[in-house]
Each structure stands twice: as C-alpha cells, then as structure tokens.
Amino acid sequence: MHLNSYPCNNAPNNTDFTVFRKLGSTGLNFAFSDAPNYYHSKNDTIEYLNKVSL
C-alpha cells in the first residue's frame, strides 16, 4: 500500500478536507492506494479498494 503525502493546496483536485481548509482549519489529508496508477482515473474502481484503509 502506498501513502501519499503532500501539501493539499498543491493538489489539482478537491478532497473531503477542502471545505475545512477553506474555513481555516488545520489537519492532515491522506490518500491510500494499492494501485497508484489508477488513482483518480477511469480504472479507479472498488476492486482496487483496500478495505484496511477505510
């Protein structure tokens, strides 16, 4: 499993945390993926979901 970390303001997309960041909250934003090449692509399907990450 890969864990990606980078400042969320550098991400080209919104996340669940975006609304809180806009309100001035601080926090952490995580993305877990067993198939990082599929992340946010048409192949990003439930079959690649790692249930441990939920």
Beta strands, then each sheet from edge to edge (+ up, - down):
strand 1: 2-4
strand 2: 31-33
sheet 1: 1+ 2-
end
